[in-house]
Structure formats: structure tokens, C-alpha cells
């Protein structure tokens, strides 16, 4: 059933259109501009050619990387599976480093990381650089990113109006929520990025994680310009006056600046090379010799971006100590025990349901399955509600473990979680908690249905309020009754008045629903997930 409210900015991530691998997708950025995603799996592909062309035109990129999650204190760093490069023209290139020959893309990636004409945006990108350098170790790795600007520094400036402020410990999702008005879903952060083919959801997640950096920077740049920190002028070059434009650039700036440290003759050769159709790079060497390279060359930054770099820019430098995995110095560490039982065995008892569930009539329950989903599986709660299962969430946003257990006991629910730390508490009973193994909501739903042998039929679908878990009134409302019930609470679109629809209202939160297009799409989705048509 559809809610009678317009989808807000916080919800658009979950409504992104389907991505077709190996082709651009019609996603939207935070300003509702078309966002195209290219999956690069070969250097001979059109996508790689587009990447090379894009890097010659852009002066700003957002960078992010993904790798298969590993346990801490491993003997080696994880191998990076994906490198995402988001460009300012609403294009994201996702480099599949497990498919691409690393030797063929090392030069391209290195040129990007050190190019003085491209500002790189990241979120704690030093960790990504360490893993990238390890992944490309046979090619020589990477040692720096320059110029670089961390989105956490951008957020601090937006929040405090100052450059030097105490560090704010915020996740990227939280920063997106405050700056852009929506929160990134981090559900796929720990998925297995080494599996191929990549799912549509994974590609969506990877692309948005990189491109949101540009959206945040756009807000930041507009703010500092408004405050008078930047002069809104640009320096442009054309084929006919590249030399004149370059002279003006050097006349107006300090040539000792780290971004403009290249000597005039060397910079002129680079500028001239970008006007060539074959995009060949010309590098002046000692003695006036010229070396050609097939790598791309970025166009110079405009004056506004140069000023941002000069005032706010930074760099990442890797030291020798950064290249060595931090391993535990303790040897022969004894296995930790919980009440005399090894942690591994203690956790394993929650991997499968044990004993009689609390909703069973034999132990005082009403016979209807009921679950409590903690914050780590909150999305699973909505999926369970969509198939008619009673699934509550904690009373508080950040409840203490004992409060979660007490709520589950009081309401005769099984607590669903992925939090291993929660399993350490010795007051847990074997039928109170179940550790969900799957990462994706659809797979989590099937796991819970199979594990607890839940009976799902088509009549149950969309029979609970997805907003609060409440049940609907028994009798549907007419359009007139729904309009009256919605006064001062909810807006019903005028286009529904002449469709003779039936409306349903939640008895708990009073939200109104109707059987529109979203309702029918949702029903079909869960018919397919639960295989009810077979």
C-alpha cells in the first residue's frame, strides 16, 4: 500500500533505478541530475576510453575504494576490488581491479593521484591509499595523493565557519544527512566485494559513495564563495592563446605555490600537448629533451579551484610504517572464555534457534511470530512487516544491551542482530536472540523465514504498517472518510479522488495507505522474493 506522502530526499537512495552492468545508468545525484555509472573491466573497452577523456577535462574528482572485509591484525593488507572515480560532470567510473590488468592501469591511477591540476576528494582516504599501494605493490605502489581535501575537513568548516576546529567524529552517512539532506545506506559496506559478477545494489552503493563527496564539496564551495573567501573568476585556455593565458596565470600567482611549482616552459609544453587530438603527453627533461607518453594530461584548474586548494588543500603521504600491517605483539594468546566456554562456541549457539520460541503457546505466547530487530538489521524489520510478520525496533535509538533484552522478554520476541558484541552478555537465553548471517535485506528475510519456518502467503503481504509495525483497521475507508481522517496529518493527492480507491489506516500511527502503483509493485516484489508463485 502506498503512503500518501511525497518521497523526501532522505528516501531517494532506496529508490534508485536499476543499474545495468557495463553500461551507464540513469541514477540521480543529490540535485536530481542524471548520474551515469561506467563499470571499467578492460583497458580496451569504451568505458576506459571515456575515463581517459574525462580525466583530461576535469579538475575535481571524488575517490573511494572497496575491498573484501577481513579480520583485523592480518599478515597482509586486503586486496582492493574496486576503485571509484567520480567526476564533476555527474559521471562515476568504477574500476574493477580484479578484472583489469593492474600493470595497464597503474600509470593512469598514479597520474590521477599526483596530478597538480586535479583536486582529489576523499573520506579518510589514507586507509584506501595504503590498501591500493599494497594491491599495486608489484608495479611500485603509490606513496601520495596531492592536492587532496578530506570531506571531514569540509564538514568541519561548514559546521563551525572556521578552518581549524576540533575534529568531529562523523560517518559519511551522517555528514550526507546534515549537508545534503539524505543518509547513505551503508548496508553493503561489508559485503564481499571480491565476488563476481557485482550486483546492481553493490554498483549503486559504490557509485553513490564516491559521488556524494562532490555534492558535499559543491555545498562547501558555494558557502566559502558567498563568504568572500573566493573570487569567482576563471582562467580559460584556448588553442590560439594558450601561451598568453599561461603567462597571465603565472603573473597573478606565486610560482612557489606547491600547485604551480612547475616551471613556465614545462607547463607550456603540457598545455600545448592537451590541444593535440591524440592526447599524447609531452614531458620536458633535463637538457631540453622531450619525452612522449601516452598518458592523459589534465586541463589546468580554474582560479576558483586554485584558491580552494591553496587555502584548504592538503596531501596524503605514506611512510614506511604505513606499508606494514599492524599485527598483535602478543604470542600464544589463550582463547578468551565466557563463563568457561570459548567465545567461538558461545557465539555459535546463537547461529541456530535453540529451544521453544517465546511466542509459542506452550510458554505463554499467542502463537504469532514476533521479532525485535536492532539497529544493525533495521531494514530487515521493514521487510518482515511487508510480508505480514510482527517486527518491532528498539524504543531508543541507541539502547543498552540489557534494555534490548528486556524489551524482547517483555514482548515475547526473538531479538535479531548482527552485533557479535551483543552475544557476549551472560544474561542471554538461548531462545531470546538469533544472529543473522546474511548482509542483504532480501537474503536476511529469506534466512529468517527458513530458520524459524515461518508460513508466508500472498494474503499477508503489505498487511502491516511499514512505518510503525501497527495493524490496519478492519474496514477500509472511502475517499471522503480518508480525506477527513487525513486533515492536519497527511496530504492525499488530488489525482486519487476520481479513482474510487479504498484507503486503509494504521490503528497505531494513523498513517493512511491505498492500493496504488507502489503497492502493487511491492506485492509483486515480495511474491518473487518469497517464491509464492511457484
C-alpha positions in Angstrom: 0.0 0.0 0.0 1.2 3.5 -0.8 1.6 6.2 1.8 0.1 9.5 0.9 3.3 11.4 1.3 5.9 12.6 -1.2 9.2 10.7 -1.1 11.7 13.0 0.6 15.5 13.4 -0.1 16.3 11.0 2.7 14.5 8.2 0.8 15.8 8.6 -2.7 18.8 6.3 -2.2 16.5 3.3 -1.7 14.5 4.2 -4.9 17.5 4.4 -7.3 16.7 2.9 -10.7 18.2 -0.4 -11.7 21.8 -0.4 -12.9 22.8 -2.4 -15.9 26.4 -3.6 -15.7 28.8 -2.5 -18.3 26.6 0.4 -19.3 25.8 3.9 -17.9 22.8 4.1 -15.6 20.2 6.8 -15.2 20.8 7.5 -11.5 20.3 10.9 -9.9 22.7 12.9 -7.8 21.6 15.0 -4.9 20.5 17.8 -7.2 18.4 15.3 -9.3 20.8 15.5 -12.2 21.3 12.3 -14.3 24.2 10.3 -12.9 25.9 7.9 -15.3 27.9 4.9 -13.9 30.6 3.1 -16.1 32.0 -0.2 -14.9 35.5 -0.4 -16.3 36.7 -4.1 -16.7 39.1 -3.7 -19.6 41.6 -1.2 -20.9 40.4 -1.9 -24.4 36.8 -1.0 -23.5 34.9 2.1 -24.4 34.5 2.8 -20.7 38.3 3.1 -20.2 38.5 5.5 -23.2 35.7 7.6 -21.6 37.7 7.6 -18.4 40.9 8.8 -20.1 38.9 11.6 -21.8 37.1 12.6 -18.6 40.3 13.0 -16.7 41.6 15.5 -19.3 38.5 17.7 -18.7 38.0 17.5 -15.0 39.8 19.4 -12.2 37.9 17.7 -9.4 37.2 14.0 -8.5 35.8 12.1 -5.7 37.7 8.9 -4.8 36.7 5.8 -2.9 37.7 2.1 -2.8 36.1 -1.2 -1.8 37.7 -4.4 -0.6 36.5 -7.7 0.8 36.2 -7.3 4.6 38.9 -9.1 6.6 39.6 -9.6 10.3 41.9 -7.2 11.9 45.6 -7.9 12.5 46.1 -9.9 9.4 49.6 -10.7 8.0 48.8 -8.7 4.8 46.6 -5.9 3.7 43.3 -6.8 1.8 43.3 -6.6 -2.0 41.3 -3.6 -3.3 38.5 -4.9 -5.5 37.1 -1.6 -6.8 38.3 2.0 -7.2 35.6 4.6 -7.8 36.4 7.8 -9.6 33.5 10.4 -9.5 33.8 13.3 -11.9 32.1 16.7 -11.8 30.0 16.1 -14.9 27.9 13.6 -13.0 29.8 10.5 -14.2 31.3 7.8 -12.0 33.8 5.3 -13.2 34.1 2.1 -11.2 37.4 0.3 -11.9 37.1 -3.4 -11.4 40.7 -4.1 -10.2 40.0 -7.8 -10.1 39.3 -7.9 -13.8 41.7 -5.2 -15.1 45.4 -6.0 -15.5 47.0 -3.9 -12.8 50.0 -3.1 -14.8 47.8 -1.5 -17.5 46.1 0.9 -15.1 48.9 1.7 -12.6 50.1 4.7 -14.7 46.6 6.1 -15.0 45.8 5.8 -11.3 49.2 7.2 -10.3 48.9 10.2 -12.7 45.5 10.9 -11.2 46.7 10.7 -7.6 49.6 13.1 -8.1 48.3 15.4 -10.8 48.6 19.0 -9.5 45.7 20.0 -11.8 43.1 17.8 -10.2 41.8 18.2 -6.6 41.1 14.8 -5.1 38.2 14.5 -2.6 38.1 11.6 -0.1 36.8 10.5 3.2 39.6 9.1 5.3 41.3 8.1 2.0 44.6 7.4 3.6 43.4 3.9 4.6 42.3 3.4 1.0 45.7 4.5 -0.3 47.5 2.1 2.0 45.4 -0.8 0.6 45.7 0.5 -3.0 49.5 0.7 -2.7 49.6 -2.8 -1.4 47.4 -4.1 -4.2 49.7 -2.4 -6.8 52.9 -3.4 -4.9 54.3 -5.3 -7.9 54.0 -2.1 -10.0 55.6 0.1 -7.3 52.5 1.0 -5.4 51.6 4.6 -4.5 53.1 7.0 -2.0 51.0 10.2 -2.0 47.8 11.9 -3.0 48.2 15.6 -3.8 46.3 18.0 -3.8 43.8 16.4 -1.5 40.8 17.6 0.5 39.2 15.4 3.2 35.4 15.7 3.4 35.7 15.7 7.2 37.6 19.0 6.9 34.9 20.3 4.6 32.2 19.3 7.1 34.1 21.0 10.0 34.3 24.2 8.0 30.6 24.1 7.1 29.7 23.4 10.7 32.0 25.8 12.6 32.7 28.5 10.0 36.4 28.1 10.8 39.3 26.2 9.3 40.9 25.0 12.5 38.3 23.3 14.7 38.2 20.3 17.0 37.8 17.1 14.9 34.2 15.9 14.6 33.8 12.1 14.5 31.1 11.8 11.9 30.4 9.0 9.5 30.0 9.9 5.8 26.3 8.9 6.0 25.8 11.3 8.9 27.6 14.1 7.1 25.4 13.5 4.0 22.4 13.6 6.2 23.3 17.0 7.6 24.7 18.6 4.5 22.7 17.1 1.7 19.5 16.1 3.5 19.8 12.3 3.0 21.7 9.5 4.6 23.7 7.0 2.6 22.7 3.4 3.2 25.8 1.5 4.5 24.2 -1.9 4.3 26.6 -3.1 1.6 29.7 -1.7 3.2 30.8 -5.1 4.5 29.6 -7.2 1.5 32.0 -9.5 -0.3 33.4 -7.2 -3.0 35.6 -10.0 -4.4 32.6 -11.9 -5.7 31.8 -11.6 -9.4 29.6 -10.5 -11.0 28.9 -7.4 -8.9 25.2 -7.0 -8.0 23.3 -3.9 -9.1 23.0 -2.9 -5.5 26.7 -3.1 -5.0 27.4 -0.9 -8.0 24.8 1.6 -6.9 26.4 1.7 -3.4 29.9 2.1 -4.8 29.0 4.9 -7.2 27.0 6.9 -4.7 29.7 6.6 -2.0 32.1 8.4 -4.3 29.8 10.9 -6.0 28.3 12.2 -2.7 31.8 13.7 -2.0 31.3 16.0 -5.0 27.9 17.0 -3.8 29.2 17.9 -0.4 32.1 19.9 -1.9 29.6 21.8 -4.1 27.8 23.0 -0.9 31.1 23.9 0.7 32.4 25.8 -2.4 29.2 27.8 -2.6 29.5 28.7 1.1 33.1 29.9 1.0 32.4 31.9 -2.2 29.4 33.6 -0.5 31.6 34.4 2.5 34.1 36.2 0.2 36.8 33.6 0.6 37.0 33.1 -3.2 36.9 35.4 -6.1 34.5 34.0 -8.7 36.7 34.3 -11.8 38.1 31.7 -14.0 41.1 31.4 -16.2 40.4 29.7 -19.5 42.8 28.4 -22.2 42.2 28.0 -25.9 44.3 26.7 -28.7 45.1 30.2 -30.0 46.2 31.8 -26.8 47.4 29.0 -24.6 50.7 30.8 -24.1 49.2 34.1 -23.2 46.7 32.5 -20.8 49.6 30.6 -19.1 51.6 33.8 -18.7 48.6 35.6 -17.1 48.2 32.6 -14.7 51.9 32.9 -13.6 51.7 36.6 -13.3 48.8 36.5 -10.9 50.1 33.7 -8.6 53.1 32.9 -6.6 55.2 30.5 -8.6 56.5 28.9 -5.5 53.0 27.6 -4.7 53.0 23.8 -4.5 50.3 23.6 -7.2 52.0 26.0 -9.6 55.6 24.9 -8.9 56.1 23.6 -12.5 58.3 26.0 -14.4 56.8 28.0 -17.2 58.4 26.1 -20.1 57.4 22.8 -18.7 53.8 23.9 -18.1 53.6 25.4 -21.6 54.6 22.0 -23.1 51.9 20.3 -21.1 49.2 22.8 -22.1 50.2 22.5 -25.7 50.0 18.7 -25.5 46.4 18.9 -24.3 45.4 20.6 -27.6 46.6 17.6 -29.6 44.0 15.2 -30.8 46.0 12.1 -29.9 46.2 13.2 -26.2 49.9 12.4 -26.1 51.8 13.8 -23.2 55.0 15.8 -23.7 57.3 15.9 -20.7 60.4 18.2 -20.8 63.5 16.6 -19.4 67.0 17.9 -18.4 68.9 19.2 -21.4 65.8 20.3 -23.2 64.9 16.8 -24.4 61.3 15.8 -24.8 59.8 12.5 -23.7 56.4 11.4 -25.1 54.0 9.3 -23.1 50.5 8.0 -23.9 49.0 9.1 -20.6 46.3 11.7 -20.3 47.0 15.2 -19.2 44.5 17.2 -17.1 43.5 20.7 -18.1 44.6 23.4 -15.6 42.3 24.3 -12.6 40.3 27.4 -12.8 41.2 30.2 -10.5 38.4 29.5 -8.0 39.5 25.9 -7.5 43.1 27.0 -7.2 42.2 29.3 -4.4 40.3 26.4 -2.6 43.4 24.2 -3.0 45.7 27.0 -1.7 43.6 27.7 1.4 42.1 24.4 2.3 44.1 21.7 0.3 46.2 19.0 1.9 48.1 15.9 0.9 48.4 12.3 1.9 52.0 10.9 2.3 52.6 7.3 3.1 55.5 6.5 5.4 57.3 3.1 5.6 55.5 2.3 8.7 52.1 2.8 6.9 53.0 0.0 4.5 53.3 -2.7 7.2 50.2 -4.4 8.6 49.9 -3.9 12.3 49.9 -7.3 13.9 49.4 -8.2 17.5 52.7 -8.5 19.5 51.1 -11.0 21.9 52.1 -14.5 21.1 50.4 -17.7 22.2 47.4 -15.8 23.4 44.9 -18.1 25.1 41.4 -18.3 23.7 39.0 -16.0 25.6 36.4 -17.6 27.6 32.8 -16.5 28.5 31.7 -18.4 31.6 34.2 -21.1 31.0 33.1 -21.5 27.3 35.2 -20.4 24.4 33.9 -17.3 22.6 33.5 -19.2 19.3 31.4 -21.9 20.8 29.4 -19.3 22.8 28.5 -17.4 19.6 27.7 -20.5 17.7 24.8 -21.4 19.9 23.0 -18.2 18.6 23.6 -19.1 15.0 20.6 -21.5 15.1 17.4 -21.2 17.1 17.5 -23.2 20.3 14.5 -24.3 22.3 10.9 -23.1 22.1 10.4 -19.6 20.7 8.8 -17.1 23.2 5.7 -16.7 21.1 4.9 -20.4 21.3 1.6 -21.0 23.2 3.3 -23.7 25.4 5.4 -21.0 27.0 2.6 -18.4 27.2 2.8 -16.8 23.7 0.0 -16.1 21.3 1.3 -18.3 18.5 2.2 -15.4 16.2 5.9 -15.0 15.4 7.3 -11.7 16.7 10.8 -10.3 16.3 12.8 -7.3 17.6 15.3 -6.0 15.1 18.3 -4.0 16.5 19.8 -1.1 14.6 22.1 -3.4 12.5 19.1 -5.1 10.9 16.6 -2.3 11.0 16.0 -2.7 7.3 15.1 -6.3 7.9 12.2 -5.1 10.2 10.5 -3.3 7.3 10.9 -6.4 5.0 9.3 -8.6 7.7 6.4 -6.1 8.1 5.9 -6.2 4.3 5.3 -10.0 4.4 3.0 -9.6 7.4 5.3 -10.5 10.3 5.3 -8.6 13.5 8.8 -6.9 13.6 9.5 -4.2 16.2 12.5 -1.9 16.6 14.1 -0.7 19.9 12.3 2.0 21.9 15.5 4.1 21.9 17.9 4.9 19.0 20.9 3.7 21.0 19.6 1.2 23.6 21.8 -0.5 26.1 22.1 -4.3 25.5 20.1 -5.1 28.7 17.3 -2.8 27.5 17.1 -4.7 24.2 16.9 -8.0 26.1 14.3 -6.6 28.5 12.1 -5.4 25.6 12.4 -8.8 23.9 11.4 -10.6 27.1 8.5 -8.3 27.9 7.0 -8.5 24.4 7.9 -12.2 23.9 10.1 -11.6 20.8 13.2 -13.1 19.4 16.0 -10.4 19.1 17.6 -10.3 15.6 21.0 -8.8 15.3 24.4 -8.9 13.5 26.2 -7.4 16.5 28.7 -10.0 17.8 29.4 -7.9 20.9 25.8 -8.3 21.9 26.2 -12.0 22.2 28.8 -11.7 25.0 26.3 -10.9 27.7 25.8 -13.8 30.0 22.2 -13.0 30.8 21.1 -14.0 27.3 19.0 -17.2 27.0 19.2 -19.4 24.0 15.7 -18.7 22.7 15.9 -14.9 23.0 18.4 -14.0 20.3 19.4 -15.0 16.8 22.5 -13.8 14.9 21.6 -13.0 11.3 24.3 -14.1 8.9 23.2 -12.5 5.6 24.1 -9.0 4.6 21.4 -8.0 2.1 17.8 -7.4 3.3 16.2 -9.8 0.8 18.6 -12.6 1.8 18.1 -11.8 5.5 14.3 -12.1 5.0 14.7 -15.5 3.4 17.1 -16.6 6.1 14.7 -15.7 9.0 11.7 -17.3 7.1 13.6 -20.5 6.6 15.3 -20.6 10.1 12.0 -20.1 12.0 9.9 -21.9 9.5 7.5 -19.0 9.0 4.4 -19.5 6.9 4.0 -16.7 4.3 1.1 -16.4 1.9 0.1 -13.7 -0.6 -2.8 -12.5 1.6 -0.3 -11.5 4.3 1.7 -9.2 2.0 1.5 -5.5 2.9 -0.8 -6.2 5.8 1.1 -4.3 8.4 2.2 -0.6 8.7 5.7 -0.4 7.4 6.2 2.8 9.3 5.4 1.7 12.9 4.6 -2.1 12.7 0.9 -1.5 13.6 -2.1 -3.3 12.1 -4.8 -1.8 9.9 -8.4 -1.1 10.7 -10.6 -3.9 9.7 -12.9 -1.9 7.4 -11.4 0.2 4.5 -12.2 3.9 4.3 -13.9 5.7 1.4 -12.2 8.7 -0.2 -14.4 11.1 1.8 -13.6 9.3 5.0 -9.9 9.2 4.2 -9.8 13.0 3.5 -11.5 13.7 6.8 -9.1 11.3 8.6 -6.0 13.0 7.0 -6.9 16.6 8.0 -4.0 18.2 9.7 -2.0 15.0 9.5 -1.4 13.8 5.9 -2.0 15.1 2.4 -3.9 13.0 -0.1 -3.0 13.8 -3.7 -6.0 15.2 -5.7 -5.4 12.8 -8.5 -6.7 10.0 -6.3 -10.1 11.4 -5.8 -11.6 10.2 -9.0 -10.1 6.7 -8.9 -12.6 5.1 -6.5 -9.8 3.7 -4.3 -10.1 2.1 -0.9 -8.0 3.5 1.9 -6.6 1.8 4.9 -5.4 3.4 8.2 -3.0 2.2 10.7 -4.6 1.8 14.1 -1.4 2.9 15.9 0.2 5.8 14.0 -2.9 6.6 11.9 -0.9 6.6 8.6 -3.2 6.3 5.6 -2.4 3.8 2.7 -4.0 3.0 -0.6 -3.5 0.3 -3.2 -1.7 2.3 -5.9 1.2 1.5 -8.2 3.8 1.3 -5.3 1.6 -1.2 -3.5 1.2 -3.5 -6.5 5.0 -3.3 -7.2 5.8 -4.1 -3.6 3.4 -7.1 -3.6 5.0 -8.5 -6.8 8.5 -7.9 -5.3 7.8 -10.0 -2.2 5.9 -12.6 -4.3 9.2 -13.0 -6.2 11.5 -12.9 -3.2 9.4 -15.5 -1.2 8.7 -17.5 -4.4 5.0 -17.6 -3.6 4.0 -18.0 -7.2 5.8 -21.4 -7.5 
